[in-house]
Amino acid sequence: MSQELQSVKNALTILKCFSPEKNKLRVTEISKMTELSKSTVSRTLATLASEGFVRKSSDDQSYMLGLAILSLAGITLSAMHIQQELAPALSQLVVRTNESGHIAILDGMEIVYIQKDESAIHTKMKTHLGRRNPAHATSSGKLLLAYQETSFWDKIIENNLTAYTADTITNPFKLKEELEAIRASGFSYSKDELTENVSSIAVPVRDYTGTVVASLSLVGATTRFTTKRINELIPLLKQAAKESSKNLGYWK
C-alpha cells in the first residue's frame, strides 16, 4: 500500500474511534484502540485538525470531532430527505411516460444522482446511485447551475469545460447563454452532450425557502426525444416538480 493510501486509511481509522460514548479521546487512547503509534496518531490528528475534521477540547489534552464532520453529515441527511420526498413523484412520472428518470443534487462542480427509476420497456440506464457527472454536460447539471449565483458559473468555467462528445458545450460564453435561457424557461435539455445517443430533460425542485435544491429529470434515447415528445414531457416534469416542491414546503 502506498504511503498516501496508508495515510488516508489511518485518518479514517482514527475518525471511527469516536462515538457518542467516547466523544473525547487522547492520543494515547486512540493509539491503543487503533494499534497505531503515538507519533502516527498525533501527526494524523494534526492534519485532520487543519481541515476541521477534529479539534482539540478545552483541556487541550484530548480531541473531539470537528465541524467539518457535521457539515458532511448535514449534506447526507439533506440528500436523504430530498430523496424520500421526491421518489414517489419520480416513480409516478416514469410509469406515466415510460421514460427513465433521475433525482440529482449539485455537489461542487458535479451532480450526484440520489435516486433513479428505470422504465420497464426501454434500455436500462448506465448510472447508479451516488454516481457523479460533470455539471456542464448534463441537463440536471446545467439546470442546477442555472439557479446558482453567476459568480459560481465563473468558477465552473475557470476549471475549463471538458468535452465528452462532439456536442458537449465547451465555450464559456455559450454555456452562460444557455444557463440564462434555462432560468427563463424553467427547464434544461441535453442532447448527446455527455453520452452519444442519450438525451435528457430536467426541471428544478425547490425547498421551503424557494431555493432550488434538486433536479427531476427524464432520460432516454435521443431518437425518442423528438421536439413533439419533448413538448409533451416538459409539462409532466414541471407538474411532478411542483408536487415535489410542495412536499419540501414550497407552495408558491
C-alpha positions in Angstrom: 0.0 0.0 0.0 1.3 3.4 -0.9 2.2 6.0 1.8 -0.7 8.2 0.6 -3.3 5.4 0.8 -1.9 4.3 4.2 -2.3 7.9 5.5 -5.9 8.0 4.3 -6.6 4.7 5.9 -5.1 5.9 9.2 -7.2 9.0 9.2 -10.4 7.0 8.6 -9.5 4.5 11.3 -8.9 7.3 13.8 -12.2 9.1 12.9 -14.1 5.8 13.5 -12.8 5.7 17.1 -15.1 8.5 18.1 -18.6 7.6 19.3 -21.4 9.2 21.4 -20.0 7.3 24.4 -16.4 8.3 23.5 -16.6 11.8 22.1 -13.3 12.9 23.6 -10.2 10.9 23.1 -6.5 11.4 23.9 -3.6 10.4 21.6 -2.7 7.5 23.9 -6.3 6.2 23.9 -6.5 6.3 20.1 -3.1 4.7 19.8 -4.3 1.7 21.9 -7.7 1.5 20.0 -6.1 1.5 16.6 -2.7 -0.1 17.3 -1.1 2.9 15.6 2.0 4.5 17.1 1.5 7.7 19.1 3.6 9.7 16.6 1.4 8.5 13.7 -1.8 9.3 15.7 -0.5 12.7 16.7 0.6 13.5 13.1 -2.7 12.4 11.6 -4.8 14.3 14.2 -2.8 17.4 13.3 -3.7 17.0 9.7 -7.4 16.3 10.4 -7.5 19.3 12.7 -6.1 21.6 10.0 -9.0 20.6 7.8 -11.6 20.9 10.5 -12.4 17.2 10.9 -11.2 17.2 14.6 -10.5 19.8 17.1 -8.8 20.0 20.5 -11.1 20.1 23.5 -10.9 22.8 26.1 -8.5 20.8 28.3 -6.1 20.8 25.3 -5.3 17.2 26.0 -8.0 15.4 24.1 -9.6 15.6 20.7 -13.2 15.9 19.5 -14.9 15.6 16.1 -14.9 19.0 14.2 -17.5 20.9 12.4 -16.4 19.6 9.0 -17.9 16.3 10.0 -21.2 18.0 10.9 -21.2 19.7 7.5 -20.8 16.4 5.7 -23.5 14.8 7.8 -25.8 17.7 7.0 -25.3 17.1 3.3 -26.0 13.4 3.6 -29.2 14.0 5.7 -30.4 16.7 3.4 -29.9 14.4 0.4 -31.8 11.6 2.2 -34.7 13.9 3.0 -34.9 15.1 -0.6 -34.7 11.6 -2.0 -37.6 10.4 0.3 -39.8 13.3 -0.6 -39.2 13.2 -4.4 -39.0 9.5 -5.0 -42.8 8.9 -5.3 -43.3 11.7 -7.8 -40.4 10.3 -9.9 -41.8 6.8 -9.8 -45.2 8.0 -11.0 -43.6 10.1 -13.7 -41.6 7.1 -15.0 -44.8 5.0 -15.1 -46.8 7.7 -16.9 -44.1 8.5 -19.5 -42.4 5.1 -19.9 -39.1 7.0 -19.7 -36.4 6.6 -17.1 -35.7 9.2 -14.6 -33.2 10.7 -12.0 -33.2 12.9 -9.0 -29.9 14.8 -8.7 -28.2 17.4 -6.4 -25.3 19.6 -7.1 -22.0 19.0 -5.2 -19.3 21.4 -6.2 -18.7 21.1 -9.9 -20.6 17.9 -10.3 -24.0 16.4 -9.9 -24.8 13.4 -7.8 -27.7 11.1 -8.5 -29.6 10.3 -5.3 -32.4 8.4 -6.9 -33.1 6.6 -10.2 -36.1 4.9 -11.6 -35.9 2.9 -14.8 -38.6 2.4 -17.4 -39.8 -1.2 -17.8 -39.7 -1.0 -21.6 -36.6 0.8 -22.5 -32.8 0.2 -22.3 -31.5 0.3 -18.7 -29.5 3.4 -17.8 -25.8 3.1 -17.2 -26.0 5.0 -14.0 -26.1 4.2 -10.3 -27.0 5.9 -7.1 -24.1 8.1 -6.0 -22.7 8.4 -9.4 -21.2 11.8 -10.3 -21.3 13.5 -13.6 -19.9 16.9 -14.8 -22.5 19.6 -14.3 -21.9 21.4 -17.6 -22.5 18.2 -19.7 -25.9 17.1 -18.3 -29.4 18.5 -18.3 -29.6 18.1 -14.5 -26.2 19.8 -14.0 -27.0 22.7 -16.3 -30.3 23.1 -14.6 -28.8 23.2 -11.1 -26.0 25.5 -12.3 -28.6 27.9 -13.8 -30.0 28.6 -10.3 -26.6 29.3 -8.7 -25.1 32.8 -8.3 -23.4 33.9 -11.5 -20.1 34.0 -9.6 -20.4 30.3 -9.3 -20.8 30.0 -13.1 -17.4 31.7 -13.4 -15.8 29.1 -11.1 -17.1 26.3 -13.3 -15.7 28.0 -16.4 -12.3 28.7 -14.7 -11.8 24.9 -14.4 -12.2 24.5 -18.2 -15.1 22.7 -19.8 -14.2 19.2 -20.8 -15.6 17.8 -24.0 -17.2 14.3 -23.6 -18.8 14.2 -27.1 -18.8 16.5 -30.1 -22.0 18.1 -28.6 -20.6 19.0 -25.2 -20.7 22.7 -24.5 -17.1 23.8 -24.1 -17.5 27.5 -25.0 -17.9 29.6 -21.7 -20.0 32.2 -23.4 -22.3 29.7 -24.9 -22.7 28.0 -21.5 -23.6 31.2 -19.9 -26.2 32.0 -22.6 -27.7 28.5 -22.0 -27.8 28.9 -18.3 -29.6 32.2 -18.7 -32.1 30.6 -21.1 -32.7 27.8 -18.6 -33.6 30.3 -15.8 -36.0 31.9 -18.1 -37.7 28.8 -19.4 -37.6 26.7 -16.2 -36.2 23.6 -17.8 -33.0 22.2 -19.2 -32.4 20.0 -22.3 -29.3 18.0 -23.1 -28.8 16.2 -26.4 -25.8 13.8 -26.7 -23.7 16.1 -24.5 -22.3 13.5 -22.1 -23.1 10.3 -24.0 -23.8 9.9 -27.6 -27.4 9.0 -28.5 -28.7 9.8 -25.0 -30.8 12.9 -24.2 -32.5 14.2 -21.1 -34.7 17.0 -19.8 -34.6 18.4 -16.2 -36.6 20.8 -14.1 -36.0 22.4 -10.7 -37.3 21.3 -7.3 -37.4 24.0 -4.6 -37.4 23.7 -0.8 -39.5 25.8 1.7 -37.2 28.8 1.2 -37.7 28.8 -2.6 -34.1 27.6 -3.2 -33.6 25.1 -6.0 -32.2 22.1 -4.1 -32.5 19.3 -6.7 -33.4 18.4 -10.3 -36.0 16.0 -11.6 -35.1 14.6 -15.0 -36.2 12.1 -17.6 -33.6 10.4 -19.8 -33.7 8.2 -22.9 -32.5 7.6 -26.4 -32.1 10.7 -28.5 -34.2 9.1 -31.2 -37.2 9.2 -28.9 -36.7 12.7 -27.7 -38.3 14.5 -30.7 -39.5 18.1 -30.5 -43.0 16.8 -30.1 -42.1 14.4 -27.4 -40.1 17.0 -25.5 -43.1 19.3 -25.6 -45.2 16.6 -24.1 -42.7 15.7 -21.4 -41.9 19.2 -20.1 -45.4 19.9 -18.6 -45.4 16.5 -16.9 -42.0 17.1 -15.5 -42.9 20.5 -14.2 -46.1 19.2 -12.6 -44.1 16.5 -10.8 -41.6 19.0 -9.7 -44.3 21.3 -8.4 -45.8 18.4 -6.3 -42.3 17.5 -5.1 -41.6 21.1 -4.1 -44.8 21.2 -2.1 -43.5 18.1 -0.2 -40.5 20.2 0.7 -42.6 23.1 1.9 -42.7 25.3 -1.2 -46.2 26.4 -2.0 -45.9 29.3 -4.4 
